[in-house]
């Protein structure tokens, strides 16, 4: 499938190029939308382009984002050939930016082998002078060339904003100036505290009455986590069903509906088909892709949510729903110091699945995002200040 990319910079100032979004994952897309909206709050006339992955697959879902090819395709790297099909002069487009932002997410970890992205960011610093790494999880790097390349990006960065204290330590150890490393939070939280995503189109979650239990299943194996996630998904679903009486269980994900790419719905259907008939009749697996706007709505649609994905659990908690995150990814350190940390279940065995279900059923009384997230939500003010300072520095 081809995609009609933005042909260049729209009128406006400053020119901000955001990069590294993986649009197929609604959590990544939510970060992109929320960050752009924050930029526009401080600089209403800003021209913003997104050098994002997946525009040809789900780009039509995001009419408010002006999309161009990914940064590694715009510039070419040792691992990615330069784009030859869009007709865009990538180096010229990047060089005309006033600010390059590598948006948040968890890709800056050695297990993801993000070499092409890091190389592209390094090339961008040659063209623009610096980049800003915002809302990142940064892991420990042991590979010599990876340490050297990412360390050079960090040393040239005008700001590094991380989502957890472990990432701050990693960034400084790799060479970032400690004075420029800020402990912030995930930008998607601005959707809840700021202007919520527009409830237009997309997939409509169940009505507020009698909707049952929400479950987000995934077999995605992340750096620092062992395999066996497909079996873990089946265990989580079974544990929820056994504890939920006659309630319906609605299974969905922030990464589904895209064959050979985002296929959590396949995992869910496989798990459901293995159930005994008495359980299988109560399970509904949501079809199709759910985008960032759907993610916001679906995260708040259930009195109880058990999630094997980060952003559904986070956005549910931010909306006052005491969700449960069943995940062994080291990035759960994001919740350290917040009450929500006690609602994170690490492990893939039966006991872990049963503990996750037990925390969610019966559903605890709804609260509010600050009560559940505490400092994790309060640090959104750090994100806003860093964005405001970066934009002020372009004038």
C-alpha positions in Angstrom: 0.0 0.0 0.0 1.3 3.5 -0.9 0.9 6.6 1.2 0.6 10.2 0.1 3.2 11.7 2.4 3.4 15.4 3.3 5.5 17.0 0.6 7.4 19.3 3.0 7.1 21.9 5.7 3.8 23.8 6.0 3.9 27.5 6.8 4.6 28.0 10.4 7.3 28.4 13.0 9.2 26.8 14.6 9.6 23.7 12.5 9.5 20.6 14.7 10.3 17.2 13.3 9.1 14.3 15.5 10.5 10.9 14.9 10.5 7.3 16.0 6.8 6.7 16.3 5.6 3.2 15.5 2.0 4.1 14.4 0.8 0.5 14.4 1.0 0.5 18.1 -1.7 2.8 19.5 0.4 3.6 22.6 3.1 5.0 20.4 0.6 6.9 18.3 -1.0 8.3 21.4 2.4 9.7 22.5 2.7 11.4 19.0 -0.7 13.0 19.2 -0.4 14.1 22.8 3.1 15.5 22.2 2.0 17.5 19.1 -0.9 18.9 21.0 1.4 20.0 23.8 3.7 21.6 21.3 0.9 23.5 19.8 -0.2 24.8 23.2 3.1 26.5 23.7 3.7 27.4 20.0 0.3 27.6 18.2 2.0 28.4 14.9 4.4 25.5 14.9 4.8 23.4 11.8 5.1 19.8 13.0 6.1 16.8 10.8 6.2 13.2 12.0 8.8 10.9 10.6 6.9 7.8 11.5 6.7 4.1 10.8 3.5 2.6 9.5 1.9 5.6 7.6 1.1 3.3 4.7 -0.8 1.0 7.1 -2.7 3.2 9.5 -1.8 6.8 8.5 -5.4 7.6 7.5 -6.4 7.2 11.1 -4.4 10.3 12.1 -5.5 13.2 9.9 -4.1 15.7 12.5 -0.6 14.3 12.0 1.5 15.4 8.9 3.5 12.2 8.1 6.7 11.7 6.2 8.9 8.6 5.9 10.8 7.4 9.0 14.0 9.2 9.8 16.2 6.3 8.9 14.5 6.2 5.5 14.8 9.9 5.0 18.6 9.9 5.8 19.7 6.4 5.1 21.8 4.4 7.6 24.2 1.5 7.8 21.1 -0.7 8.3 18.4 1.0 6.2 18.6 2.2 2.6 17.4 5.7 1.9 13.8 6.2 0.7 13.6 6.3 -3.1 9.9 6.4 -3.7 8.4 9.4 -1.9 10.2 12.1 -3.9 11.2 13.8 -0.7 14.7 15.2 -0.3 15.2 13.7 3.2 18.4 15.5 4.2 17.1 18.8 3.1 13.8 18.3 4.9 15.6 17.3 8.1 18.1 20.1 7.8 15.3 22.7 7.6 13.9 21.6 11.0 14.4 24.0 14.0 14.1 21.1 16.4 14.2 17.3 16.1 12.4 15.3 18.8 12.8 11.6 19.2 9.5 10.8 20.9 9.0 8.5 23.8 8.5 4.8 24.0 10.6 1.9 25.0 12.7 1.3 21.8 16.0 2.6 23.2 16.9 -0.8 24.7 19.6 -3.1 23.4 17.2 -6.1 23.0 15.3 -4.2 20.4 18.5 -3.7 18.3 17.6 0.0 17.5 20.8 0.5 15.5 19.2 2.1 12.5 17.1 4.5 14.6 20.2 5.5 16.6 22.3 6.0 13.5 19.6 8.2 12.0 19.4 10.3 15.1 23.2 10.7 15.0 23.0 11.8 11.3 20.2 14.3 12.3 22.5 16.0 14.8 24.9 16.6 12.0 22.2 18.4 10.0 20.3 20.2 12.8 22.9 20.5 15.6 21.1 18.6 18.2 18.1 16.5 18.9 15.9 16.1 22.0 15.1 12.6 23.4 11.8 12.9 25.2 9.7 10.5 27.2 12.1 7.7 26.7 12.9 4.4 28.4 16.6 4.0 28.0 18.1 0.6 28.8 21.6 -0.7 29.7 23.8 -1.1 26.6 26.7 -3.5 26.5 27.4 -3.7 22.8 30.5 -1.5 22.1 29.2 0.1 18.9 25.8 0.6 20.4 27.2 2.3 23.5 29.4 4.6 21.3 26.6 5.6 18.9 23.9 6.2 21.5 26.4 7.9 23.8 27.3 10.3 21.0 23.5 11.1 20.4 23.1 11.7 24.1 26.1 14.0 24.3 24.8 16.0 21.4 21.2 16.2 22.7 19.7 19.5 23.9 17.5 17.7 26.3 16.9 14.1 27.5 13.6 13.4 29.3 13.2 9.9 30.6 10.2 8.1 32.1 11.9 6.4 35.1 14.9 6.7 37.3 16.6 3.6 35.9 16.6 5.3 32.5 18.1 8.4 33.9 21.0 6.4 35.3 21.4 4.6 31.9 21.5 7.9 30.0 24.1 9.5 32.3 26.2 6.3 32.3 26.2 6.4 28.5 27.4 10.0 28.4 24.5 12.4 28.7 25.1 15.6 30.6 23.3 15.0 34.0 22.2 18.7 33.9 20.2 18.0 30.8 18.6 14.7 31.9 15.1 15.2 33.3 12.9 12.7 35.1 9.5 13.1 33.5 6.7 10.8 32.6 4.8 9.3 29.6 3.5 12.0 27.2 0.2 10.1 26.6 -0.9 11.1 30.1 -1.5 14.6 28.7 -4.5 13.2 26.9 -6.2 12.8 30.3 -5.1 15.9 32.0 -5.3 18.1 28.9 -7.7 18.0 26.0 -8.8 14.4 25.7 -8.5 12.7 22.3 -11.5 13.3 20.1 -14.2 10.6 20.3 -14.8 10.6 16.6 -15.2 7.5 14.5 -13.1 4.4 15.3 -14.3 1.5 17.4 -17.0 2.1 20.1 -16.4 0.4 23.4 -19.2 -1.3 25.3 -21.8 0.8 27.0 -21.1 1.8 30.6 -23.7 -0.7 32.0 -23.0 -4.4 32.2 -19.9 -4.3 30.1 -18.0 -6.9 32.1 -14.3 -7.2 32.5 -11.7 -5.7 30.1 -8.6 -7.9 29.3 -5.6 -6.9 27.1 -3.7 -9.9 26.0 -0.3 -10.0 24.2 2.5 -12.4 23.3 5.0 -9.6 22.6 8.4 -10.5 24.1 10.3 -7.5 25.2 14.0 -7.0 26.2 14.7 -8.4 29.6 11.7 -10.7 29.5 11.6 -14.4 28.9 9.4 -16.1 26.3 6.3 -17.9 27.0 4.0 -15.0 26.6 1.4 -16.8 24.5 1.0 -19.3 27.3 0.9 -16.5 29.8 -1.9 -14.8 27.8 -4.0 -18.0 28.0 -3.4 -18.2 31.8 -4.5 -14.6 32.4 -7.7 -15.1 30.4 -8.5 -18.3 32.2 -7.9 -16.8 35.6 -10.1 -13.8 34.8 -12.9 -16.0 33.6 -12.7 -18.3 36.7 -13.0 -15.3 39.0 -15.6 -13.2 37.2 -18.7 -15.4 37.6 -21.1 -14.8 34.8 -19.7 -11.5 33.6 -18.6 -11.0 30.0 -14.9 -10.7 29.3 -14.0 -8.3 26.5 -10.5 -8.9 25.0 -8.8 -6.2 23.1 -5.3 -4.7 22.6 -3.5 -1.5 21.7 -1.6 -3.5 19.1 -4.0 -5.6 17.0 -5.7 -5.9 13.7 -2.6 -5.6 11.4 -1.5 -9.0 10.0 2.2 -9.9 10.4 2.7 -6.8 12.5 0.3 -6.1 15.3 -1.5 -9.3 16.0 -2.6 -9.4 19.6 -6.1 -10.2 18.4 -4.7 -13.5 17.0 -3.2 -14.3 20.3 -6.6 -13.6 22.0 -8.6 -15.7 19.6 -6.1 -18.6 20.0 -6.4 -18.4 23.8 -10.2 -18.2 23.6 -10.5 -21.2 21.3 -8.6 -23.3 23.8 -11.2 -22.6 26.6 -13.8 -25.0 27.7 -17.3 -24.2 26.2 -18.6 -22.8 29.6 -15.9 -20.1 29.5 -15.7 -19.6 25.7 -19.3 -18.3 25.4 -18.5 -15.4 27.8 -15.5 -14.1 25.8 -15.7 -11.5 23.1 -12.5 -10.8 21.1 -12.6 -7.3 19.6 -11.9 -7.3 15.8 -9.8 -4.9 13.8 -7.2 -2.3 14.6 -7.7 0.1 17.5 -6.0 3.4 17.1 -4.8 6.0 19.7 -8.3 7.5 19.9 -9.8 4.1 20.6 -7.0 3.3 23.1 -8.0 6.3 25.2 -11.7 5.4 25.1 -11.3 1.7 25.6 -8.9 2.2 28.5 -11.7 4.0 30.4 -14.6 1.8 29.4 -14.4 -0.9 32.1 -14.7 -1.0 35.9 -11.9 -3.6 35.8 -9.0 -4.0 33.4 -6.2 -6.6 33.3 -3.6 -5.7 30.7 -0.5 -7.3 29.4 0.3 -4.0 27.6 1.7 -0.9 29.2 -0.5 2.0 27.8 -3.9 0.5 28.4 -3.1 0.0 32.1 -1.5 3.4 32.3 -4.4 5.3 30.7 -7.0 3.3 32.7 -5.2 4.3 35.9 -5.0 7.9 34.8 -8.8 7.9 34.3 -9.3 6.6 37.9 -9.7 2.9 37.1 -7.5 0.6 39.3 -6.2 -1.4 36.4 -3.7 -4.3 36.7 -0.6 -4.6 34.6 0.7 -8.1 34.1 4.1 -7.5 32.7 7.7 -8.6 33.4 9.3 -5.8 31.3 11.9 -3.8 33.2 10.1 -0.6 32.2 7.5 -1.3 34.9 10.0 0.7 37.0 8.0 3.6 35.5 5.5 3.1 38.4 8.0 3.1 41.2 6.9 5.3 44.0 3.2 5.2 42.9 0.4 3.2 44.4 -0.1 1.6 40.9 3.2 -0.2 41.4 1.4 -2.6 43.8 -0.9 -3.4 40.9 1.9 -4.6 38.6 2.3 -8.4 38.5 5.6 -9.8 37.3 5.7 -13.4 36.2 4.2 -15.7 33.6 3.1 -18.7 35.7 -0.3 -19.7 36.9 0.1 -18.0 40.3 1.0 -14.7 38.7 -2.1 -14.9 36.4 -4.3 -15.7 39.4 -2.8 -12.8 41.4 -3.5 -10.4 38.5 -7.1 -11.6 38.3 -7.5 -11.4 42.0 -6.4 -7.7 42.1 -9.0 -6.8 39.5 -12.0 -8.9 40.6 -14.1 -7.7 42.3 -13.1 -4.3 41.0 -11.8 -1.9 43.6 -13.6 1.3 44.0 -12.7 3.8 41.3 -10.5 6.6 42.5 -8.7 9.3 40.5 -5.5 9.3 38.4 -3.5 11.3 41.0 -4.4 8.8 43.8 -3.3 5.8 41.7 -0.3 7.4 39.9 1.0 10.0 42.3 4.4 11.2 41.2 4.1 9.5 37.8 1.3 11.9 37.0 2.7 14.9 38.8 5.9 14.7 36.7 3.8 15.7 33.6 4.7 19.2 34.6 8.3 18.4 33.9 7.4 17.3 30.4 5.5 20.5 29.8 8.4 22.6 31.1 10.9 20.8 28.9 8.7 21.3 25.8 8.2 25.0 26.6 12.0 25.5 27.1 12.9 23.7 23.9 10.4 25.8 21.9 11.6 29.0 23.5 15.1 28.1 22.5 14.1 28.0 18.8 13.2 31.7 18.7 
